[in-house]
């Protein structure tokens, strides 16, 4: 039973992993991670037991070179006795971009960069980006990791079908005619997302 629970936990963890970003932790930290949560980016980091620093600054960049401070935790950070976790919510992430975060841990320097992709979506849970003749689908919080996409023309005929496991992908890769199309995503847990788009 223990082996079955371990396998089940590992499977669930691997399903979540592609949507969670990790950075190589700083020597004071056990971990530094982040993910999109609704219309924000949620950051989490844990100080190792016995690790302390004087204040933490949270910085964000679009290019990984020029950073801007977006938050601060003043005072002593960490704990001399136990591992201590902090969280921060970036409520104004850069849309349709990779948000690059780093922490400045007092006078001990910066963490490595943590890259979190933020996808702004509407009430439907997805967003469509049109670039010329191509239409890209972006899903902020997929209901599962893997799925099958089907694209139908306006008369209901299937014109394209393919598997996916990403939060963003092209809907028009095998579509060469202009028109209105309907897409349906069926995930491995039987959740369904559908909508329509126009290929110019």
C-alpha positions in Angstrom: 0.0 0.0 0.0 2.9 2.3 0.8 4.4 1.7 -2.6 1.0 2.4 -4.3 0.7 5.7 -2.4 4.3 6.7 -3.3 3.6 6.0 -7.0 0.3 7.9 -6.8 2.0 10.9 -5.2 4.8 10.8 -7.8 2.3 10.8 -10.6 0.3 13.7 -9.2 3.6 15.6 -8.6 4.7 15.1 -12.2 1.3 16.3 -13.5 1.7 19.6 -11.6 5.4 20.0 -12.3 5.2 21.5 -15.8 3.2 24.5 -14.6 5.4 25.2 -11.5 8.7 27.1 -11.9 11.7 26.4 -9.8 15.0 28.2 -9.3 18.3 26.8 -8.1 18.1 27.9 -4.5 20.4 30.3 -2.7 22.7 28.7 -0.1 20.4 30.1 2.6 17.2 28.6 1.0 15.8 25.2 0.7 13.6 26.2 -2.3 12.4 29.1 -4.4 9.4 28.5 -6.7 6.5 30.3 -8.3 3.4 29.8 -10.4 0.5 31.7 -11.9 -2.6 31.8 -9.6 -5.5 33.4 -11.3 -4.5 37.0 -12.3 -1.4 37.0 -10.1 1.9 35.2 -9.7 2.5 33.4 -6.4 6.1 33.1 -5.1 7.3 30.9 -2.3 10.7 30.4 -0.7 11.9 28.6 2.4 14.9 29.5 4.6 17.0 26.5 5.8 16.9 26.0 9.6 19.4 28.3 11.2 19.7 30.6 8.1 19.1 34.3 8.7 19.4 37.5 6.7 18.6 41.2 7.3 15.6 41.9 5.0 14.5 40.4 1.7 13.8 42.3 -1.5 11.7 40.9 -4.3 12.6 42.0 -7.8 11.1 41.4 -11.2 12.5 41.7 -14.8 11.3 41.1 -18.3 14.7 40.5 -19.8 16.7 39.1 -16.9 19.1 42.0 -16.9 17.2 45.1 -15.6 15.3 44.4 -12.4 12.7 46.5 -10.5 11.9 46.1 -6.9 8.2 45.0 -6.4 8.2 44.1 -2.7 10.2 43.9 0.5 10.1 41.9 3.7 11.9 44.1 6.3 13.7 42.9 9.5 15.3 39.6 10.2 14.2 36.8 7.8 14.5 33.1 8.6 14.7 31.3 12.0 17.6 30.0 14.1 15.6 26.9 15.1 13.4 25.8 12.1 12.9 26.1 8.4 10.8 29.2 7.7 8.7 29.8 4.6 7.7 33.2 3.1 5.2 33.9 0.3 4.7 36.9 -2.0 1.9 37.6 -4.5 2.8 39.7 -7.6 -0.6 41.2 -8.4 0.6 43.1 -11.5 2.7 40.6 -13.5 3.7 41.3 -17.1 1.0 39.9 -19.5 1.9 37.3 -22.2 5.5 37.4 -21.0 7.9 35.5 -18.9 8.2 37.3 -15.5 11.7 36.8 -14.2 12.1 37.1 -10.4 15.0 37.1 -8.0 15.4 37.7 -4.2 18.0 39.8 -2.6 18.7 38.2 0.8 20.1 41.0 2.9 23.9 41.3 2.4 24.3 37.7 1.2 23.5 38.5 -2.4 20.9 37.5 -4.9 19.2 34.1 -5.7 19.4 32.8 -9.2 16.6 33.9 -11.5 13.1 32.3 -11.4 11.1 32.5 -14.6 7.3 32.3 -14.4 5.2 32.6 -17.5 2.0 34.7 -17.0 -1.0 34.2 -19.3 -3.8 36.8 -19.0 -7.1 35.1 -19.7 -10.8 36.0 -19.9 -13.7 34.5 -18.0 -13.5 31.4 -20.3 -10.1 30.5 -18.8 -8.1 30.9 -22.0 -6.8 33.6 -24.3 -6.3 33.6 -28.1 -3.4 35.4 -29.7 -3.5 36.0 -33.5 -0.3 36.6 -35.3 -0.9 36.9 -39.0 -2.5 33.6 -40.1 -1.6 31.8 -37.0 -3.8 31.5 -33.8 -2.2 30.5 -30.6 -4.2 29.3 -27.6 -3.0 30.1 -24.1 -4.5 28.5 -21.0 -3.6 29.9 -17.6 -4.6 27.0 -15.3 -5.1 23.8 -17.2 -7.4 21.2 -15.5 -4.8 18.5 -16.3 -1.4 18.0 -17.9 -2.2 16.1 -21.1 -5.1 16.3 -23.6 -6.3 16.0 -27.1 -7.3 19.1 -29.2 -9.9 18.9 -32.0 -10.6 21.7 -34.5 -13.8 21.7 -36.5 -14.9 24.0 -39.3 -18.1 25.9 -39.0 -20.1 23.1 -40.6 -18.9 20.7 -37.8 -16.4 18.7 -39.9 -13.2 17.7 -38.1 -10.2 19.4 -39.7 -7.4 18.8 -37.2 -6.7 16.6 -34.2 -3.6 16.4 -32.1 -2.2 15.7 -28.6 -0.8 18.4 -26.3 0.8 18.8 -22.9 1.6 22.6 -22.8 -0.3 25.6 -21.6 0.1 27.3 -25.0 0.1 25.9 -28.5 -0.9 26.7 -32.1 -4.5 25.8 -33.2 -3.8 26.6 -36.8 -0.7 24.5 -37.5 -2.6 22.2 -39.9 -5.2 24.7 -41.1 -4.6 26.5 -44.3 -8.0 28.0 -45.2 -9.5 31.2 -43.8 -12.7 30.9 -41.8 -14.3 30.5 -38.5 -13.3 27.4 -36.5 -14.4 25.7 -33.3 -11.9 24.0 -31.0 -12.4 21.5 -28.2 -9.8 20.4 -25.7 -10.4 17.1 -23.9 -8.1 16.6 -21.0 -7.0 13.2 -19.5 -9.3 13.8 -16.5 -12.3 14.3 -18.9 -12.4 18.1 -18.4 -13.4 19.9 -21.6 -12.5 23.5 -22.8 -14.1 24.8 -26.0 -14.4 28.0 -28.0 -14.0 29.4 -31.5 -11.5 31.5 -33.4 -11.0 33.0 -36.8 -8.2 32.3 -39.2 -7.5 35.2 -41.5 
